[in-house]
Amino acid sequence: MALTLVLAPALGVPSEEMLQDTLKSMIVAWGTLIAATLFFWAQRSRTEPLRWHGAVWLPLALMGWALGSMAWSHTYLAGVEAIRWAILALLLWLTLQLADGPRVDRLLLGVHAGAVVASVWAALQFWVDFSGFPQGPNPASTFVNRNFFAEFAVCTLPFSALLMLRTPAGARRWLWAASTGLTLVAVLMTGTRSALLALVFAAVALPLALWRYQAALAASGWRGRELGQAAGVVLGVVLVLGFIPTGNPKLLEENRVEHRGVTAIERALARSRSMTEAEEYTQRSFSMRWGMWKATTRMALAHPLTGVGAGAWEVEIPRYLPRGSQLETDYYAHNELLQLLAEYGLVGLLFLLALLGWLATAAWRTWSRALPDRAASDAPHGQDATGDGVLRAFTLLGLGMFLIVSNAGFPWRLASTGAWFALALGLLAATDARGFAAGEGGSLARLGARALPWSPVRSRLALAALGLALALAAYISQQAAEAERKIVYAVKIALTISQSGAYNDPRWDGLKREMLQSLREGIAINPHYRKITPMAADEMARWGDWADATWVWESVLASRPYVVAILANIARGYAQMGQLDKAIVLLMRARDVQPEAPSLNSLEVILLSRSGREDEAYSLAKRLVEQGQFDFDLLNGAYVLGGRAKDWPLALRALELRSQRWPQYAIDGFLKSGDIWAADNSVHDEAKALAAYRAALAAALPEQKDAVRERIPEPYRSRL
């Protein structure tokens, strides 16, 4: 189990042919199943009772509901949820059995070592642009996204501190302190605001816990001087490493545009200040998440008893977004509690009430010392290394930080952080069980913990079940790896062809066939990869291969029937292929979900134009541009229709808006605007034409200038 806790965060995929969390999920699942197999093998002759705790029922209840929702909701996603909760329940139960004495130290060391190795990768990405693991927002360590890494790493800090407190005096104490400082610096490098809020909570709660348990700490050799030295080492590492500037070009560009700072401490301060800016709550990421949270609340209120089904949030969310919204780029609500209520209904509500009630009760009992510190027999090497009181206090501190980041992300659904959650609950349950076994803790402890009768027959049955589970894990792992490899390989080919600029060159024909074959094989294994599969279709549509793009989009639509962007793309494909009747049906389906989505307005303009009703298409496009209800495709259509109708102000306005919203098309916009000003029409103006052509040249990169100059008419080219 300790090895699993190290490897899950520390290892990553060095290529893009597997998602990072797929590997981490494999590690957690295999590690938990192998640990359970070893445990039951060791207990194959056991007749003494094992431990049970009511906390184990929490993930088991969600697992049961997920299995049930497979019958009426999204079967695949519900099945994934059921397996996830089963693994976490088993991990929690194993921790309950194993978390005694020196074994606690091993588990804590596993958490700490995993966080430190992951932090080393993040630091290297920050300082020297280490590129060993593909990632999105840097520095992401092995987690693909820096927020995912920060949410995990910040929760491990209380366990790192606890490991240090449980270690006898010696050099190892200062090693743990220094490495804890490194993890803290790595969190600051990310600038993840939910993690920074968790650190603020820890800064308040940690001194209170140390003050409350000063007697236990003193008994194990930790007095004010030793605590001050340890804090000094951590702070010294943070100050030294926290002021080393980044060497990552992406982060330097991020600082140039958004002023986020070039050192870990500067980034943490800048991101903290951003939470006080009004724009954050009206225009930036928080406003987007607030929109998702409101939509998720509407979903939960619409299905208060059953929820929409385990894992089905991303399927149903388009139906609950505000009118005109197209916020469909996310696959989770970025609030675990709200998403749980929306997916699991009453079962999710009972889970949260039971979890929060247990944690609140445990916190009160820990604060009031309802569980006295354990005797020296529980401590490593015969020394009382803080006892259950401090173990509970630091575990609760970590769980508090975990709940904070759970309100702005989705750490329950990520393998490393989910495993940490199960471990923390298991550690807390183990202290309850020890209190019950010793006759301590009163009636509340007796409600949670009890003895579980055991026999050799039960061990053999458990081993047989685990054998089947390992076989299933092997099959799922192989299928997941193969599906992702094929789909990602196809997407990489598609992007390579698009980036060539000559995507209709015959030299690509062989690769296109290979791409389609790989895509078909990957989709046949798993047709539910909404995150990746549409990327290939988008590129094929760019080439004009609408037939192949459409069937790929349709494979996604079968699994996600309410995604307006996918519905609109398929309708465009049918329109391009002349099948207007099918395109109109899909437009109506999309209108039922989002009547005012901008992408549907542009689609309607396209369908009107292709149906021979160009005057209506022109009038609609002009009205939508004037009302500010447009997307990229609508502005393109308005430019074309304005030109055909000789409405040059409309065409120019469409190009201007497109360049403002999509700067990557500014050069094309300047050139086309120059062509309009230069032509013999009602808005002919040589000075404006010349200014537009000059703006195009100024916006071009050095390697683009020759090609841009070639697109400028000769009378003007010679005057530039």
BAFI-665499 format. One line per 8 residues: number of its first residue (from 0); their letters; for each residue x negated, y, z of C-alpha. Coordinates in nm, 2 decimals. Each point is the difference from the previous one (the first is absolute). Example, Ala and Ser with C-alpha at 12.3 -4.5 7.8 and 13.67 -1.06 7.14 Angstrom:
BEGIN
0> as> -1.23/-0.45/0.78; -0.14/0.34/-0.07 $
This chain:
BEGIN
0> maltlvla> 0.00/0.00/0.00; -0.28/0.24/0.08; -0.16/-0.08/-0.33; 0.33/0.08/-0.18; 0.02/0.33/0.18; -0.35/0.08/-0.13; 0.04/-0.11/-0.36; 0.34/0.15/-0.08 $
8> palgvpse> -0.11/0.36/0.03; -0.37/-0.05/-0.09; 0.05/-0.18/-0.33; 0.13/0.15/-0.32; 0.04/-0.09/-0.37; -0.30/0.14/-0.20; 0.21/0.01/-0.32; 0.35/0.12/-0.09 $
16> emlqdtlk> 0.13/-0.34/-0.09; 0.16/-0.06/0.34; 0.17/0.25/0.23; -0.20/0.06/0.32; 0.28/-0.09/0.23; 0.06/-0.32/-0.19; -0.35/-0.12/0.11; 0.06/0.13/0.35 $
24> smivawgt> 0.34/-0.18/0.02; -0.17/-0.32/-0.11; -0.27/0.04/0.27; 0.26/0.06/0.28; 0.23/-0.28/-0.11; -0.28/-0.26/-0.04; -0.18/0.11/0.31; 0.32/-0.02/0.21 $
32> liaatlff> 0.10/-0.34/-0.14; -0.35/-0.15/0.05; -0.02/0.14/0.35; 0.34/-0.15/0.08; -0.11/-0.34/-0.15; -0.32/0.00/0.22; 0.21/0.10/0.30; 0.25/-0.28/-0.03 $
40> waqrsrte> -0.27/-0.25/-0.09; -0.16/0.09/0.33; 0.34/-0.04/0.18; 0.09/-0.33/-0.17; -0.01/-0.19/0.34; 0.14/0.29/0.21; 0.28/-0.06/0.24; -0.03/0.33/0.20 $
48> plrwhgav> 0.24/0.28/-0.10; -0.11/0.28/-0.24; 0.11/0.36/0.03; 0.30/0.16/-0.14; 0.10/0.37/0.00; 0.31/0.17/-0.13; -0.21/0.22/-0.22; -0.05/-0.29/-0.23 $
56> wlplalmg> 0.37/0.01/-0.08; -0.04/0.35/-0.15; -0.18/-0.10/-0.32; 0.18/-0.33/-0.01; 0.34/0.19/-0.01; -0.12/0.21/-0.29; -0.13/-0.31/-0.18; 0.34/-0.17/0.05 $
64> walgsmaw> 0.19/0.30/-0.14; -0.24/0.02/-0.29; 0.06/-0.36/-0.09; 0.38/0.06/0.02; -0.02/0.31/-0.22; -0.16/-0.21/-0.28; 0.35/-0.13/-0.06; 0.16/0.34/-0.08 $
72> shtylagv> -0.28/0.26/-0.05; -0.32/0.00/-0.19; -0.11/-0.36/0.03; -0.37/0.05/-0.07; -0.06/0.30/0.22; 0.20/-0.15/0.28; -0.21/-0.32/-0.02; -0.32/0.20/0.01 $
80> eairwail> 0.13/0.18/0.32; 0.09/-0.34/0.16; -0.35/-0.13/-0.06; -0.15/0.32/0.14; 0.20/-0.02/0.32; -0.07/-0.37/0.04; -0.38/0.06/-0.02; 0.02/0.29/0.25 $
88> alllwltl> 0.22/-0.20/0.24; -0.26/-0.29/-0.01; -0.29/0.25/0.06; 0.19/0.15/0.29; 0.07/-0.34/0.16; -0.36/-0.11/-0.05; -0.13/0.31/0.18; 0.25/-0.07/0.28 $
96> qladgprv> -0.17/-0.34/0.05; -0.36/0.11/-0.05; -0.03/0.34/0.16; -0.17/-0.10/0.33; -0.34/0.11/0.14; -0.29/-0.02/-0.25; 0.24/-0.07/-0.28; 0.14/0.35/0.03 $
104> drlllgvh> -0.35/0.14/-0.06; -0.04/-0.21/-0.31; 0.33/0.13/-0.14; -0.09/0.36/0.08; -0.34/-0.05/-0.16; 0.17/-0.13/-0.31; 0.22/0.32/-0.02; -0.30/0.22/0.07 $
112> agavvasv> -0.24/-0.16/-0.25; 0.26/0.00/-0.27; 0.07/0.37/0.05; -0.37/0.09/0.01; -0.08/-0.18/-0.32; 0.29/0.16/-0.17; -0.11/0.34/0.14; -0.35/-0.06/-0.15 $
120> waalqfwv> 0.15/-0.05/-0.34; 0.21/0.32/0.04; -0.30/0.20/0.12; -0.21/-0.11/-0.30; 0.29/0.09/-0.23; 0.01/0.35/0.17; -0.38/0.07/0.00; -0.14/-0.17/-0.31 $
128> dfsgfpqg> 0.31/-0.09/-0.21; -0.04/-0.37/0.06; 0.21/-0.17/-0.27; 0.00/-0.36/0.11; 0.38/-0.02/0.04; 0.25/0.16/-0.24; 0.21/0.26/0.18; 0.24/0.28/-0.04 $
136> pnpastfv> -0.03/0.30/0.24; -0.36/-0.01/0.14; -0.13/-0.12/0.25; 0.21/-0.31/0.02; -0.25/-0.26/0.11; 0.15/-0.33/-0.12; 0.36/0.12/0.03; 0.05/0.17/-0.34 $
144> nrnffaef> 0.15/0.30/0.17; -0.17/0.21/0.27; 0.33/0.03/0.20; 0.02/-0.38/0.02; -0.35/-0.02/0.14; 0.05/0.29/0.24; 0.32/-0.15/0.14; -0.18/-0.33/0.07 $
152> avctlpfs> -0.32/0.15/0.13; 0.16/0.25/0.24; 0.20/-0.28/0.17; -0.32/-0.20/0.07; -0.17/0.27/0.20; 0.17/-0.09/0.33; -0.11/-0.36/-0.04; -0.35/0.12/-0.08 $
160> allmlrtp> 0.00/0.20/0.32; 0.14/-0.29/0.19; -0.27/-0.23/-0.13; -0.26/0.24/0.13; 0.17/0.01/0.34; 0.01/-0.37/0.02; -0.37/-0.04/-0.08; -0.25/-0.03/0.29 $
168> agarrwlw> -0.26/0.27/0.03; -0.27/-0.01/-0.27; -0.09/0.11/-0.35; 0.31/-0.16/-0.14; 0.22/0.26/0.17; -0.18/0.28/-0.19; 0.01/-0.19/-0.32; 0.38/-0.03/0.03 $
176> aastgltl> 0.02/0.38/0.09; -0.21/0.10/-0.31; 0.20/-0.22/-0.24; 0.32/0.13/0.15; -0.12/0.35/-0.09; -0.06/-0.12/-0.35; 0.36/-0.12/-0.04; 0.12/0.33/0.14 $
184> vavlmtgt> -0.20/0.19/-0.25; 0.13/-0.22/-0.28; 0.36/0.09/0.10; -0.09/0.37/-0.01; -0.14/-0.05/-0.35; 0.33/-0.10/-0.13; 0.19/0.30/0.14; 0.31/-0.21/0.04 $
192> rsallalv> 0.23/0.21/0.21; 0.20/-0.28/0.16; -0.33/-0.15/0.12; -0.11/0.34/0.13; 0.33/0.03/0.19; -0.07/-0.35/0.15; -0.34/0.13/0.11; 0.17/0.30/0.18 $
200> faavalpl> 0.22/-0.25/0.18; -0.30/-0.21/0.10; -0.19/0.32/0.12; 0.29/0.05/0.25; 0.08/-0.36/0.09; -0.36/-0.14/0.03; -0.11/0.23/0.28; 0.32/-0.08/0.19 $
208> alwryqaa> -0.06/-0.37/-0.03; -0.36/0.04/0.11; 0.10/0.20/0.30; 0.28/-0.24/0.09; -0.23/-0.30/-0.01; -0.32/0.17/0.14; 0.00/-0.25/0.29; -0.01/-0.30/-0.23 $
216> laasgwrg> -0.26/0.16/-0.22; -0.22/0.08/0.30; 0.03/-0.36/0.12; -0.14/-0.11/-0.34; -0.29/0.24/0.00; 0.16/0.29/-0.18; -0.02/0.32/0.20; 0.02/0.36/-0.10 $
224> relgqaag> -0.36/0.02/-0.12; 0.02/-0.32/-0.21; 0.33/0.12/-0.16; -0.16/0.34/-0.07; -0.30/-0.16/-0.17; 0.22/-0.22/-0.22; 0.22/0.30/-0.10; -0.32/0.19/-0.07 $
232> vvlgvvlv> -0.13/-0.27/-0.24; 0.33/-0.01/-0.18; 0.02/0.38/-0.02; -0.37/0.02/-0.11; 0.06/-0.24/-0.29; 0.30/0.20/-0.11; -0.18/0.33/0.01; -0.31/-0.13/-0.18 $
240> lgfiptgn> 0.18/-0.20/-0.27; 0.30/0.23/-0.02; -0.20/0.29/-0.14; -0.17/-0.20/-0.28; 0.15/0.14/-0.32; 0.16/-0.22/-0.26; -0.17/-0.11/-0.32; 0.31/-0.13/-0.16 $
248> pklleenr> 0.09/0.20/-0.32; 0.37/-0.07/0.05; 0.00/0.14/0.35; -0.20/0.30/-0.11; 0.25/0.07/-0.27; 0.28/-0.05/0.26; -0.17/0.26/0.22; -0.03/0.24/-0.29 $
256> vehrgvta> 0.37/-0.02/-0.08; 0.15/-0.05/0.34; -0.27/0.13/0.24; 0.00/-0.32/0.20; -0.36/0.03/0.12; -0.32/-0.19/-0.09; -0.07/-0.16/0.34; 0.20/-0.24/0.21 $
264> ieralars> 0.07/0.26/0.27; 0.09/0.27/-0.26; 0.25/-0.24/-0.17; 0.16/-0.09/0.33; 0.04/0.37/0.10; 0.13/0.10/-0.35; 0.25/-0.28/-0.01; 0.11/0.08/0.36 $
272> rsmteaee> 0.05/0.37/-0.10; 0.21/-0.11/-0.30; 0.27/-0.13/0.24; 0.06/0.36/0.10; 0.05/0.13/-0.35; 0.36/0.06/-0.12; -0.08/-0.13/-0.35; -0.07/-0.35/0.14 $
280> ytqrsfsm> 0.37/-0.03/0.09; 0.14/0.15/-0.32; -0.23/-0.10/-0.28; -0.27/-0.25/0.10; -0.01/-0.36/0.12; 0.21/0.05/0.31; 0.29/0.14/-0.20; -0.02/-0.31/-0.22 $
288> rwgmwkat> 0.00/-0.23/0.29; 0.28/0.19/0.17; 0.20/-0.06/-0.32; -0.07/-0.38/0.02; 0.09/0.00/0.37; 0.33/0.17/-0.06; 0.08/-0.25/-0.28; -0.10/-0.29/0.22 $
296> trmalahp> 0.23/0.13/0.28; 0.29/0.01/-0.25; -0.08/-0.35/-0.10; -0.01/-0.12/0.36; 0.33/0.17/0.08; 0.16/-0.15/-0.31; -0.10/-0.35/0.12; 0.00/0.01/0.38 $
304> ltgvgaga> 0.06/-0.37/0.06; -0.18/-0.19/-0.27; -0.24/0.25/-0.14; -0.08/-0.02/-0.37; -0.21/-0.32/0.05; -0.36/-0.07/0.11; -0.24/0.17/-0.23; 0.27/0.15/-0.22 $
312> weveipry> -0.06/0.37/0.09; -0.19/0.06/-0.32; 0.28/-0.16/-0.21; 0.28/0.20/0.16; -0.16/0.34/0.07; 0.08/0.16/-0.34; 0.37/-0.02/0.09; -0.05/0.22/0.31 $
320> lprgsqle> -0.23/0.27/-0.13; 0.14/0.35/-0.03; 0.17/0.10/-0.33; -0.25/0.08/-0.26; -0.29/-0.17/0.18; -0.25/-0.23/-0.16; -0.21/-0.08/0.30; -0.06/-0.36/-0.10 $
328> tdyyahne> -0.38/-0.02/0.02; 0.00/-0.16/0.35; 0.07/-0.35/0.10; 0.05/0.06/0.38; 0.17/0.26/0.20; -0.31/0.11/0.18; 0.18/-0.05/0.33; 0.01/-0.35/0.13 $
336> llqllaey> 0.28/0.05/0.25; 0.24/0.16/-0.26; -0.08/-0.26/-0.26; 0.06/-0.28/0.25; 0.34/0.14/0.08; 0.08/0.04/-0.37; -0.10/-0.36/-0.09; 0.09/-0.20/0.31 $
344> glvgllfl> 0.31/0.19/0.13; 0.12/-0.11/0.34; -0.28/-0.26/0.04; -0.26/0.28/-0.07; 0.17/0.22/0.26; -0.01/-0.27/0.26; -0.36/-0.07/-0.08; -0.10/0.36/0.05 $
352> lallgwla> 0.20/0.03/0.32; -0.15/-0.31/0.14; -0.36/0.09/-0.11; 0.02/0.36/0.13; 0.18/-0.11/0.32; -0.27/-0.26/0.07; -0.28/0.25/-0.07; 0.16/0.26/0.22 $
360> taawrtws> 0.05/-0.25/0.29; -0.36/-0.13/-0.05; -0.13/0.36/0.01; 0.18/0.08/0.32; -0.11/-0.32/0.17; -0.35/0.05/-0.11; -0.01/0.36/0.13; 0.15/-0.10/0.33 $
368> ralpdraa> -0.24/-0.30/0.02; 0.28/-0.26/0.01; -0.26/-0.24/-0.12; -0.31/0.03/0.22; -0.34/-0.04/-0.16; -0.11/-0.36/-0.05; -0.26/-0.17/0.21; -0.36/-0.05/-0.11 $
376> sdaphgqd> 0.08/-0.34/-0.14; 0.17/0.17/-0.30; -0.30/0.21/-0.08; -0.30/-0.11/-0.22; -0.30/-0.13/0.17; 0.17/0.02/0.34; 0.02/0.38/0.00; 0.33/0.18/0.04 $
384> atgdgvlr> 0.00/0.19/-0.33; 0.30/0.22/0.06; 0.28/-0.26/0.04; 0.35/-0.02/-0.15; 0.10/0.35/0.11; -0.26/0.17/-0.23; 0.06/-0.26/-0.27; 0.37/0.09/0.00 $
392> aftllglg> -0.06/0.38/0.02; -0.23/0.00/-0.30; 0.22/-0.24/-0.20; 0.30/0.23/0.07; -0.21/0.30/-0.11; -0.08/-0.17/-0.33; 0.36/-0.10/-0.05; 0.10/0.36/0.06 $
400> mflivsna> -0.24/0.12/-0.26; 0.13/-0.28/-0.23; 0.36/0.13/0.04; -0.12/0.35/-0.09; -0.16/-0.10/-0.33; 0.30/-0.22/-0.07; 0.22/0.31/-0.03; -0.20/0.13/-0.29 $
408> gfpwrlas> -0.12/-0.31/-0.18; 0.07/-0.38/-0.03; -0.27/-0.17/0.21; 0.23/-0.29/0.09; -0.01/-0.11/-0.36; -0.38/0.01/-0.04; -0.18/-0.31/0.10; -0.28/0.13/0.22 $
416> tgawfala> 0.22/0.24/0.19; 0.28/-0.25/0.03; -0.24/-0.25/0.15; -0.11/0.26/0.25; 0.36/0.06/0.10; 0.06/-0.37/0.06; -0.32/-0.03/0.20; 0.09/0.30/0.22 $
424> lgllaatd> 0.34/-0.14/0.07; -0.16/-0.33/0.08; -0.25/0.15/0.24; 0.28/0.18/0.18; 0.21/-0.31/0.02; -0.29/-0.20/0.13; -0.04/0.24/0.30; 0.37/-0.04/0.06 $
432> argfaage> -0.04/-0.38/-0.01; -0.29/0.01/0.25; 0.20/0.21/0.23; 0.29/-0.24/-0.02; -0.22/-0.30/0.05; -0.14/0.16/0.32; 0.35/0.09/0.12; -0.05/0.37/-0.06 $
440> ggslarlg> 0.19/0.26/-0.18; 0.35/-0.05/0.12; 0.31/-0.08/-0.20; -0.10/0.20/-0.30; -0.31/-0.21/-0.05; 0.21/-0.32/0.04; 0.24/0.11/-0.28; -0.30/0.03/-0.24 $
448> aralpwsp> -0.23/-0.28/0.09; 0.06/-0.37/0.08; -0.16/-0.34/-0.03; 0.05/-0.19/-0.32; 0.02/-0.38/0.05; -0.25/-0.18/-0.22; -0.08/-0.35/-0.11; -0.24/-0.18/-0.24 $
456> vrsrlala> 0.30/-0.06/-0.23; 0.05/0.38/-0.03; -0.36/0.05/-0.09; 0.02/-0.26/-0.28; 0.32/0.16/-0.14; -0.17/0.34/0.01; -0.30/-0.14/-0.18; 0.22/-0.15/-0.27 $
464> alglalal> 0.18/0.33/-0.05; -0.33/0.18/-0.02; -0.12/-0.24/-0.26; 0.30/0.09/-0.22; -0.05/0.37/0.07; -0.37/-0.02/-0.10; 0.11/-0.18/-0.33; 0.25/0.28/-0.06 $
472> aayisqqa> -0.26/0.26/0.08; -0.24/-0.15/-0.25; 0.27/0.00/-0.27; 0.11/0.36/0.07; -0.36/0.12/0.01; -0.09/-0.16/-0.33; 0.32/0.13/-0.17; -0.05/0.35/0.14 $
480> aeaerkiv> -0.36/0.02/-0.11; 0.08/-0.13/-0.35; 0.30/0.23/-0.05; -0.19/0.31/0.11; -0.31/-0.09/-0.21; 0.20/-0.04/-0.31; 0.22/0.30/0.04; -0.29/0.23/0.11 $
488> yavkialt> -0.21/-0.13/-0.29; 0.27/0.09/-0.24; 0.04/0.35/0.14; -0.38/0.05/-0.03; 0.01/-0.09/-0.36; 0.30/0.23/-0.06; -0.18/0.29/0.16; -0.32/-0.07/-0.19 $
496> isqsgayn> 0.19/0.01/-0.33; 0.18/0.32/0.10; -0.32/0.17/0.10; -0.16/-0.07/-0.34; 0.25/0.25/-0.16; 0.02/-0.23/-0.30; 0.25/-0.25/0.14; 0.14/-0.10/-0.34 $
504> dprwdglk> -0.35/-0.09/-0.13; 0.01/-0.36/-0.13; -0.31/-0.08/0.21; 0.22/-0.01/0.30; 0.25/-0.26/-0.14; -0.18/-0.30/0.16; -0.01/0.17/0.34; 0.36/0.10/-0.02 $
512> remlqslr> 0.10/-0.36/-0.06; -0.22/-0.11/0.30; 0.16/0.27/0.21; 0.36/-0.11/-0.08; -0.08/-0.36/0.06; -0.16/0.08/0.34; 0.30/0.22/0.09; 0.25/-0.27/-0.09 $
520> egiainph> -0.18/-0.26/0.21; -0.03/0.23/0.30; 0.36/0.11/-0.02; 0.11/-0.36/-0.03; -0.18/-0.07/0.33; 0.13/0.31/0.18; 0.25/0.23/-0.17; 0.02/0.23/0.30 $
528> yrkitpma> -0.31/0.21/-0.03; 0.16/0.34/-0.04; -0.32/0.17/0.12; -0.22/-0.13/-0.29; 0.20/-0.15/-0.29; 0.17/0.33/-0.13; -0.35/0.15/-0.05; -0.06/-0.22/-0.30 $
536> ademarwg> 0.34/0.08/-0.14; -0.06/0.37/0.03; -0.32/-0.03/-0.20; 0.17/-0.21/-0.27; 0.27/0.26/-0.04; -0.27/0.26/-0.05; -0.13/-0.21/-0.30; 0.35/-0.02/-0.14 $
544> dwadatwv> 0.04/-0.37/0.09; 0.34/0.05/0.13; 0.12/-0.36/-0.04; -0.27/-0.15/0.23; 0.02/0.29/0.24; 0.38/-0.05/0.03; -0.02/-0.37/0.10; -0.26/0.08/0.26 $
552> wesvlasr> 0.22/0.27/0.15; 0.30/-0.23/-0.01; -0.19/-0.26/0.20; -0.04/0.26/0.27; 0.36/0.12/-0.03; 0.12/-0.36/0.07; -0.16/0.03/0.35; 0.06/0.38/0.06 $
560> pyvvaila> 0.33/0.08/-0.18; 0.04/0.35/0.14; -0.33/0.17/-0.09; 0.11/0.29/-0.22; -0.34/0.04/-0.16; -0.01/-0.36/-0.12; 0.36/0.02/-0.13; -0.09/0.32/-0.19 $
568> niargyaq> -0.31/-0.15/-0.14; 0.19/-0.31/-0.13; 0.26/0.23/-0.15; -0.27/0.20/-0.18; -0.14/-0.33/-0.13; 0.34/-0.10/-0.15; 0.05/0.35/-0.14; -0.34/-0.02/-0.17 $
576> mgqldkai> 0.09/-0.34/-0.14; 0.33/0.14/-0.13; 0.22/-0.20/0.24; 0.19/0.31/0.12; 0.30/-0.20/0.14; -0.23/-0.18/0.25; -0.18/0.33/0.09; 0.34/0.16/0.08 $
584> vllmrard> 0.10/-0.28/0.23; -0.33/0.03/0.19; 0.05/0.38/0.02; 0.34/-0.05/0.16; -0.15/-0.25/0.25; -0.26/0.25/0.09; 0.26/0.28/0.03; 0.19/-0.21/0.25 $
592> vqpeapsl> -0.31/-0.01/0.22; -0.13/0.36/-0.05; 0.24/0.22/-0.20; -0.23/0.30/0.00; -0.35/-0.16/-0.04; -0.21/0.21/-0.24; -0.12/-0.30/-0.19; 0.36/-0.08/-0.09 $
600> nslevill> 0.05/0.35/-0.13; -0.29/-0.04/-0.24; 0.12/-0.35/-0.10; 0.34/0.14/-0.08; -0.16/0.26/-0.22; -0.19/-0.27/-0.18; 0.31/-0.21/-0.06; 0.20/0.29/-0.12 $
608> srsgrede> -0.27/0.09/-0.25; -0.04/-0.36/-0.13; 0.38/-0.03/-0.03; 0.01/0.28/-0.25; 0.13/0.25/0.25; -0.30/0.23/-0.01; 0.19/0.32/0.06; 0.14/-0.14/0.33 $
616> ayslakrl> -0.35/-0.13/0.09; -0.15/0.35/-0.06; 0.27/0.18/0.20; -0.04/-0.25/0.29; -0.38/0.03/0.00; 0.02/0.38/-0.01; 0.24/0.01/0.29; -0.21/-0.24/0.21 $
624> veqgqfdf> -0.32/0.20/-0.05; 0.18/0.32/0.10; 0.13/-0.17/0.31; -0.34/-0.14/0.09; 0.13/-0.36/-0.02; -0.27/-0.16/-0.20; -0.28/-0.26/-0.01; -0.29/-0.06/-0.23 $
632> dllngayv> 0.21/-0.18/-0.27; 0.27/0.27/0.00; -0.25/0.28/-0.06; -0.15/-0.20/-0.29; 0.35/-0.04/-0.14; 0.08/0.37/0.05; -0.31/0.10/-0.19; 0.09/-0.23/-0.29 $
640> lggrakdw> 0.36/0.10/-0.01; -0.08/0.37/0.05; -0.23/-0.02/-0.30; 0.26/-0.17/-0.22; 0.26/0.26/0.10; -0.24/0.29/-0.05; 0.05/0.09/0.36; -0.37/0.09/0.06 $
648> plalrale> 0.05/0.15/0.34; 0.13/-0.33/0.12; -0.29/-0.19/-0.15; -0.25/0.24/0.15; 0.17/-0.02/0.34; 0.00/-0.38/-0.01; -0.38/0.00/-0.08; -0.07/0.25/0.28 $
656> lrsqrwpq> 0.19/-0.20/0.26; -0.16/-0.32/-0.11; -0.35/0.15/0.04; 0.08/0.14/0.34; 0.14/-0.33/0.14; -0.23/-0.24/-0.19; -0.33/0.19/-0.03; -0.16/-0.30/-0.18 $
664> yaidgflk> 0.21/0.10/-0.31; -0.10/0.37/0.02; -0.24/-0.02/-0.30; 0.27/-0.15/-0.22; 0.25/0.26/0.13; -0.23/0.29/-0.09; -0.07/-0.14/-0.35; 0.37/-0.05/-0.07 $
672> sgdiwaad> 0.09/0.34/0.14; -0.27/0.15/-0.22; 0.15/-0.17/-0.31; 0.34/0.15/0.08; -0.14/0.35/0.04; -0.21/-0.04/-0.32; 0.28/-0.13/-0.22; 0.22/0.22/-0.22 $
680> nsvhdeak> 0.30/0.02/0.23; 0.20/0.24/0.21; -0.26/0.00/0.28; -0.31/0.03/-0.21; -0.28/0.17/0.19; -0.36/-0.04/-0.10; -0.14/0.14/0.33; 0.20/-0.25/0.21 $
688> alaayraa> -0.10/-0.28/-0.24; -0.36/0.09/0.04; 0.03/0.02/0.38; 0.16/-0.34/0.01; -0.27/-0.16/-0.21; -0.27/0.16/0.22; 0.18/-0.14/0.31; -0.01/-0.35/-0.15 $
696> laaalpeq> -0.37/0.02/-0.07; -0.07/0.14/0.35; 0.19/-0.29/0.16; -0.18/-0.27/-0.20; -0.29/-0.19/0.14; -0.33/0.03/-0.19; 0.05/-0.33/-0.17; 0.35/0.10/-0.11 $
704> kdavreri> -0.07/0.34/-0.15; -0.08/-0.12/-0.35; 0.32/-0.20/-0.02; 0.20/0.29/0.13; -0.16/0.24/-0.25; 0.10/-0.23/-0.28; 0.36/0.04/0.09; -0.01/0.38/-0.03 $
712> pepyrsrl> 0.10/0.14/-0.34; -0.29/0.14/-0.20; 0.10/0.37/0.00; -0.01/-0.01/0.38; -0.29/-0.24/0.05; -0.25/0.24/-0.15; 0.11/0.28/0.23; -0.06/-0.20/0.32 $
